[in-house]
Amino acid sequence: MEGKYTGLENRLEGEAIGEQAGCAFHWKYTRDTPQGGGKSFKLNFDDWFYGFDERACIVRGRAGRAGIPFATAHVTYHKL
């Protein structure tokens, strides 16, 4: 289906689900995230990518557990 994507990675629980519309791309996935002492937690991620042009993108990523978000990051990428 156009504009819909799936992704796989060895630490994902199931597949990452993505959707693109215009300049926005949205990924949602659950990932096993290593912690200290050999432990790990399954975290839910909700990432939005917004492309401005061929060289610039801003990302808002959120991580949470049990449906409760606890971390948000905003990152800007600019191709040199």
VOLO-232515 format. One record per residue: residue number from 1; x, y, z of N, C-alpha, C, O in turn. Coordinates in steps of 0.02 Angstrom, whole numbers, plus 50000, padded with zeros to 5 digits. Layout:
<pts>
<NUM, <X, Y, Z>, <X, Y, Z>, <X, Y, Z>, <X, Y, Z>>
...
</pts>
This chain:
<pts>
<1, <50042, 49941, 50000>, <50000, 50000, 50000>, <50045, 50062, 50000>, <50092, 50066, 50039>>
<2, <50030, 50109, 49958>, <50071, 50169, 49951>, <50071, 50210, 50015>, <50019, 50222, 50046>>
<3, <50131, 50232, 50035>, <50138, 50273, 50095>, <50141, 50234, 50160>, <50147, 50265, 50213>>
<4, <50136, 50168, 50157>, <50139, 50125, 50217>, <50202, 50083, 50214>, <50221, 50058, 50161>>
<5, <50235, 50076, 50272>, <50298, 50039, 50275>, <50301, 49996, 50337>, <50267, 50010, 50387>>
<6, <50341, 49943, 50334>, <50356, 49903, 50392>, <50431, 49894, 50395>, <50465, 49897, 50344>>
<7, <50458, 49883, 50455>, <50529, 49874, 50462>, <50543, 49820, 50514>, <50503, 49809, 50560>>
<8, <50600, 49787, 50506>, <50621, 49735, 50552>, <50690, 49750, 50579>, <50732, 49779, 50544>>
<9, <50702, 49730, 50640>, <50767, 49737, 50672>, <50770, 49684, 50726>, <50717, 49668, 50755>>
<10, <50828, 49657, 50743>, <50831, 49600, 50788>, <50805, 49614, 50858>, <50788, 49567, 50893>>
<11, <50801, 49676, 50881>, <50775, 49691, 50948>, <50702, 49714, 50948>, <50675, 49731, 51001>>
<12, <50671, 49717, 50890>, <50602, 49738, 50887>, <50555, 49682, 50910>, <50569, 49623, 50899>>
<13, <50501, 49701, 50941>, <50447, 49654, 50956>, <50398, 49661, 50899>, <50361, 49710, 50895>>
<14, <50398, 49613, 50854>, <50356, 49619, 50794>, <50389, 49665, 50744>, <50450, 49666, 50737>>
<15, <50349, 49703, 50709>, <50373, 49748, 50657>, <50365, 49821, 50677>, <50320, 49838, 50717>>
<16, <50408, 49863, 50650>, <50398, 49935, 50654>, <50347, 49953, 50600>, <50352, 49927, 50544>>
<17, <50300, 49995, 50615>, <50249, 50016, 50568>, <50260, 50089, 50551>, <50265, 50131, 50597>>
<18, <50264, 50105, 50487>, <50276, 50173, 50466>, <50225, 50197, 50416>, <50196, 50158, 50378>>
<19, <50214, 50263, 50417>, <50168, 50293, 50369>, <50195, 50361, 50348>, <50217, 50400, 50390>>
<20, <50194, 50373, 50283>, <50219, 50436, 50255>, <50162, 50474, 50223>, <50121, 50446, 50187>>
<21, <50160, 50539, 50237>, <50111, 50583, 50206>, <50143, 50652, 50198>, <50162, 50684, 50247>>
<22, <50149, 50674, 50136>, <50181, 50739, 50124>, <50252, 50739, 50150>, <50291, 50694, 50134>>
<23, <50270, 50788, 50190>, <50338, 50793, 50216>, <50347, 50757, 50283>, <50401, 50760, 50312>>
<24, <50296, 50722, 50307>, <50299, 50689, 50372>, <50303, 50613, 50365>, <50273, 50583, 50320>>
<25, <50342, 50583, 50410>, <50347, 50510, 50414>, <50341, 50491, 50486>, <50373, 50521, 50529>>
<26, <50300, 50440, 50501>, <50284, 50419, 50569>, <50302, 50346, 50579>, <50276, 50303, 50543>>
<27, <50346, 50331, 50627>, <50364, 50262, 50645>, <50338, 50247, 50715>, <50342, 50289, 50759>>
<28, <50310, 50187, 50725>, <50290, 50163, 50791>, <50317, 50092, 50798>, <50309, 50051, 50753>>
<29, <50348, 50078, 50855>, <50376, 50012, 50866>, <50390, 50001, 50940>, <50394, 50048, 50979>>
<30, <50398, 49937, 50958>, <50418, 49917, 51025>, <50485, 49883, 51019>, <50494, 49838, 50977>>
<31, <50533, 49905, 51060>, <50602, 49880, 51054>, <50629, 49859, 51122>, <50617, 49893, 51173>>
<32, <50665, 49804, 51124>, <50700, 49781, 51183>, <50762, 49825, 51191>, <50805, 49825, 51147>>
<33, <50766, 49862, 51246>, <50819, 49912, 51256>, <50864, 49890, 51313>, <50842, 49886, 51370>>
<34, <50929, 49876, 51299>, <50975, 49853, 51351>, <50984, 49906, 51406>, <50985, 49966, 51393>>
<35, <50990, 49881, 51467>, <51002, 49922, 51526>, <51065, 49896, 51561>, <51092, 49844, 51542>>
<36, <51087, 49930, 51612>, <51144, 49907, 51651>, <51131, 49841, 51686>, <51073, 49822, 51698>>
<37, <51184, 49805, 51701>, <51177, 49743, 51738>, <51149, 49685, 51697>, <51126, 49636, 51725>>
<38, <51150, 49691, 51630>, <51125, 49638, 51588>, <51050, 49636, 51581>, <51023, 49590, 51549>>
<39, <51015, 49684, 51610>, <50942, 49686, 51605>, <50922, 49722, 51541>, <50963, 49754, 51508>>
<40, <50858, 49717, 51524>, <50831, 49754, 51467>, <50757, 49769, 51481>, <50724, 49734, 51520>>
<41, <50731, 49820, 51447>, <50661, 49839, 51452>, <50632, 49844, 51383>, <50666, 49866, 51336>>
<42, <50570, 49825, 51375>, <50534, 49837, 51312>, <50505, 49907, 51316>, <50464, 49922, 51360>>
<43, <50526, 49950, 51270>, <50502, 50019, 51268>, <50463, 50030, 51204>, <50479, 50002, 51151>>
<44, <50411, 50070, 51208>, <50371, 50090, 51150>, <50399, 50155, 51123>, <50410, 50203, 51161>>
<45, <50410, 50158, 51058>, <50436, 50218, 51026>, <50384, 50245, 50977>, <50348, 50208, 50944>>
<46, <50381, 50311, 50973>, <50335, 50347, 50929>, <50375, 50404, 50899>, <50383, 50456, 50931>>
<47, <50400, 50395, 50838>, <50445, 50443, 50806>, <50413, 50478, 50746>, <50383, 50445, 50703>>
<48, <50419, 50543, 50744>, <50395, 50584, 50688>, <50455, 50618, 50655>, <50494, 50651, 50689>>
<49, <50460, 50611, 50589>, <50512, 50644, 50550>, <50478, 50694, 50504>, <50430, 50678, 50470>>
<50, <50504, 50755, 50503>, <50477, 50808, 50459>, <50533, 50833, 50414>, <50581, 50863, 50437>>
<51, <50527, 50820, 50349>, <50577, 50842, 50301>, <50562, 50913, 50277>, <50506, 50927, 50256>>
<52, <50612, 50955, 50279>, <50604, 51024, 50254>, <50625, 51031, 50182>, <50593, 51067, 50143>>
<53, <50678, 50996, 50164>, <50702, 50994, 50095>, <50748, 50934, 50089>, <50746, 50890, 50132>>
<54, <50788, 50930, 50037>, <50832, 50872, 50026>, <50887, 50868, 50078>, <50920, 50816, 50082>>
<55, <50899, 50921, 50117>, <50956, 50923, 50162>, <50939, 50930, 50236>, <50984, 50924, 50278>>
<56, <50876, 50942, 50253>, <50860, 50956, 50323>, <50798, 50917, 50346>, <50750, 50909, 50309>>
<57, <50802, 50893, 50408>, <50748, 50854, 50437>, <50748, 50866, 50512>, <50801, 50873, 50543>>
<58, <50689, 50869, 50542>, <50683, 50872, 50615>, <50645, 50810, 50637>, <50598, 50788, 50604>>
<59, <50665, 50783, 50694>, <50634, 50722, 50721>, <50610, 50736, 50792>, <50646, 50765, 50832>>
<60, <50549, 50714, 50806>, <50524, 50714, 50875>, <50513, 50641, 50893>, <50469, 50608, 50865>>
<61, <50552, 50617, 50940>, <50546, 50547, 50961>, <50522, 50543, 51033>, <50544, 50582, 51076>>
<62, <50478, 50497, 51045>, <50453, 50484, 51113>, <50463, 50412, 51131>, <50455, 50367, 51089>>
<63, <50480, 50400, 51194>, <50487, 50332, 51219>, <50445, 50325, 51282>, <50437, 50373, 51320>>
<64, <50417, 50266, 51291>, <50375, 50254, 51350>, <50371, 50180, 51365>, <50398, 50138, 51330>>
<65, <50336, 50167, 51419>, <50326, 50098, 51440>, <50256, 50092, 51468>, <50232, 50136, 51504>>
<66, <50223, 50037, 51452>, <50155, 50023, 51476>, <50107, 50080, 51457>, <50062, 50097, 51494>>
<67, <50119, 50109, 51397>, <50074, 50161, 51372>, <50085, 50230, 51402>, <50048, 50276, 51387>>
<68, <50137, 50238, 51444>, <50151, 50302, 51476>, <50216, 50330, 51447>, <50269, 50301, 51460>>
<69, <50213, 50385, 51409>, <50275, 50414, 51383>, <50315, 50447, 51439>, <50287, 50481, 51482>>
<70, <50382, 50438, 51438>, <50423, 50468, 51490>, <50484, 50506, 51463>, <50520, 50538, 51501>>
<71, <50496, 50502, 51397>, <50552, 50538, 51369>, <50534, 50564, 51299>, <50502, 50528, 51260>>
<72, <50553, 50625, 51285>, <50543, 50655, 51219>, <50609, 50687, 51198>, <50642, 50721, 51238>>
<73, <50628, 50677, 51135>, <50688, 50707, 51108>, <50671, 50742, 51043>, <50631, 50716, 51003>>
<74, <50700, 50800, 51032>, <50694, 50837, 50969>, <50764, 50842, 50939>, <50810, 50867, 50972>>
<75, <50772, 50817, 50878>, <50837, 50816, 50845>, <50831, 50847, 50776>, <50782, 50835, 50741>>
<76, <50880, 50886, 50757>, <50881, 50916, 50690>, <50940, 50887, 50652>, <50996, 50886, 50678>>
<77, <50928, 50865, 50590>, <50981, 50840, 50547>, <50988, 50887, 50488>, <50939, 50910, 50459>>
<78, <51051, 50901, 50471>, <51065, 50943, 50413>, <51124, 50913, 50376>, <51178, 50907, 50403>>
<79, <51112, 50894, 50313>, <51165, 50864, 50272>, <51214, 50917, 50251>, <51195, 50969, 50225>>
<80, <51278, 50904, 50263>, <51331, 50952, 50245>, <51353, 50944, 50173>, <51396, 50980, 50150>>
</pts>
